[in-house]
Amino acid sequence: MSNEYKILLVDDDQQILSMLELAFSGSPYEIRSITDPVKAYKLIEDEHFDIVITDIQMPQMDGLSLLKKIKSFNGMIQVIVMTGHITINNTLDAFRYGAVDIFFKPFDNVQELVTATDAIAARLDRVNIILNSLVGKEGHNA
């Protein structure tokens, strides 16, 4: 990966956040974590994040509402959702609202989440290469 991506972890369970921070500790990503989804959305408005990993079941604002707000604010932010409350509706809604992946808690293997994040980062690298080549071409045509 050519870019260092910023990832925001959102879960009302501090133990889950600590486990995820540990899982990403050897990664090239800049990791931030927060337990409050309302404050998380404010951070997303104020700072640039490339990827958000959020729980679905949270007080103040559920993760599906957060997902919809993120996608409405900036559709390029990639969102992975996690849930311990597995339902067909939650799963379908997550993808319908723009999630790129979903993971069920408790995790069988948290490394699978890191691997999925790496794949998203690789896809973002590809998008950036395409956009940069287009910007270069438009610059020559000006």
C-alpha positions as CSV (number, residue, x, y, z in Angstrom):
1,M,0.0,0.0,0.0
2,S,1.3,3.4,-1.0
3,N,-0.7,5.5,1.4
4,E,-1.1,5.6,5.1
5,Y,-4.8,5.4,5.7
6,K,-6.6,6.8,8.7
7,I,-9.1,4.4,10.4
8,L,-11.7,5.2,13.0
9,L,-12.9,2.4,15.3
10,V,-16.3,2.9,16.8
11,D,-17.7,0.6,19.5
12,D,-19.4,1.3,22.9
13,D,-17.4,-1.6,24.3
14,Q,-13.9,-0.4,25.3
15,Q,-12.7,-4.0,25.5
16,I,-13.5,-4.5,21.8
17,L,-11.8,-1.3,20.9
18,S,-8.7,-2.4,22.9
19,M,-8.7,-5.7,21.1
20,L,-9.0,-4.0,17.7
21,E,-6.2,-1.5,18.5
22,L,-4.0,-4.5,19.4
23,A,-4.9,-6.3,16.2
24,F,-4.0,-3.3,14.1
25,S,-0.9,-2.4,16.1
26,G,1.5,-3.8,13.5
27,S,-0.3,-2.3,10.6
28,P,0.6,0.8,8.5
29,Y,-2.7,2.5,9.4
30,E,-3.2,5.5,11.7
31,I,-5.8,4.2,14.2
32,R,-8.2,6.3,16.3
33,S,-10.9,4.8,18.5
34,I,-14.0,6.2,20.2
35,T,-16.8,4.7,22.3
36,D,-19.5,7.3,21.4
37,P,-21.0,7.2,17.9
38,V,-22.2,10.8,18.1
39,K,-18.7,12.0,18.9
40,A,-17.4,9.7,16.2
41,Y,-19.5,11.4,13.5
42,K,-18.3,14.8,14.7
43,L,-14.7,13.5,14.3
44,I,-15.5,12.3,10.8
45,E,-16.8,15.8,10.0
46,D,-13.8,17.5,11.5
47,E,-11.0,15.1,10.3
48,H,-10.3,13.0,7.3
49,F,-10.8,9.2,7.7
50,D,-10.5,6.7,4.9
51,I,-12.1,3.7,6.7
52,V,-14.5,3.4,9.6
53,I,-15.1,0.2,11.5
54,T,-18.2,0.5,13.6
55,D,-20.4,-1.6,15.8
56,I,-24.2,-1.7,15.0
57,Q,-25.7,-1.9,18.5
58,M,-24.7,1.2,20.4
59,P,-26.5,3.7,22.6
60,Q,-27.0,7.3,21.4
61,M,-26.9,6.2,17.7
62,D,-26.9,2.8,16.2
63,G,-24.2,1.8,13.7
64,L,-26.6,1.6,10.8
65,S,-27.6,5.3,11.3
66,L,-23.9,6.2,11.7
67,L,-23.2,4.3,8.4
68,K,-26.0,6.3,6.6
69,K,-24.7,9.6,7.9
70,I,-21.1,8.8,6.9
71,K,-22.1,7.8,3.4
72,S,-24.3,10.9,3.1
73,F,-21.4,13.1,4.3
74,N,-18.7,11.4,2.1
75,G,-19.5,8.4,0.0
76,M,-15.8,7.6,-0.4
77,I,-15.3,6.7,3.2
78,Q,-15.2,2.9,3.4
79,V,-17.2,1.4,6.3
80,I,-17.0,-2.0,7.8
81,V,-19.7,-2.9,10.3
82,M,-19.5,-5.4,13.2
83,T,-22.3,-6.8,15.2
84,G,-23.1,-9.3,18.0
85,H,-26.8,-9.0,17.1
86,I,-26.9,-11.0,13.9
87,T,-30.0,-10.7,11.9
88,I,-30.8,-10.9,8.3
89,N,-32.2,-7.4,8.4
90,N,-29.1,-5.9,10.0
91,T,-26.9,-7.6,7.5
92,L,-29.0,-6.7,4.4
93,D,-29.4,-3.1,5.7
94,A,-25.6,-2.7,6.3
95,F,-24.9,-3.6,2.7
96,R,-27.9,-1.6,1.4
97,Y,-26.6,1.5,3.2
98,G,-23.1,1.1,1.8
99,A,-21.0,-1.1,4.1
100,V,-18.2,-2.9,2.3
101,D,-18.1,-5.8,4.8
102,I,-19.6,-7.1,7.9
103,F,-18.1,-9.1,10.8
104,F,-19.9,-10.9,13.5
105,K,-18.9,-10.7,17.2
106,P,-17.5,-12.5,19.0
107,F,-14.8,-12.7,16.3
108,D,-13.6,-16.2,15.3
109,N,-10.4,-14.6,14.2
110,V,-9.9,-10.9,14.4
111,Q,-7.1,-11.2,11.9
112,E,-9.8,-11.7,9.2
113,L,-11.0,-8.1,9.9
114,V,-7.4,-6.8,9.5
115,T,-7.1,-8.7,6.2
116,A,-10.4,-7.3,5.0
117,T,-9.1,-3.8,5.9
118,D,-5.9,-4.5,3.9
119,A,-8.1,-5.4,0.9
120,I,-10.1,-2.2,1.2
121,A,-6.8,-0.2,1.5
122,A,-5.5,-1.9,-1.7
123,R,-8.7,-0.9,-3.5
124,L,-8.3,2.7,-2.2
125,D,-4.7,2.6,-3.6
126,R,-6.2,1.6,-7.0
127,V,-8.8,4.3,-6.9
128,N,-6.1,6.9,-6.0
129,I,-3.9,5.7,-8.9
130,I,-6.8,6.1,-11.3
131,L,-7.8,9.6,-10.0
132,N,-4.1,10.7,-10.1
133,S,-3.8,9.6,-13.7
134,L,-7.0,11.4,-14.6
135,V,-5.8,14.6,-12.9
136,G,-2.5,14.3,-14.9
137,K,-4.4,13.9,-18.2
138,E,-6.7,16.8,-17.4
139,G,-3.7,18.9,-16.5
140,H,-2.2,18.2,-20.0
141,N,-5.5,19.0,-21.7
142,A,-5.9,22.4,-20.0
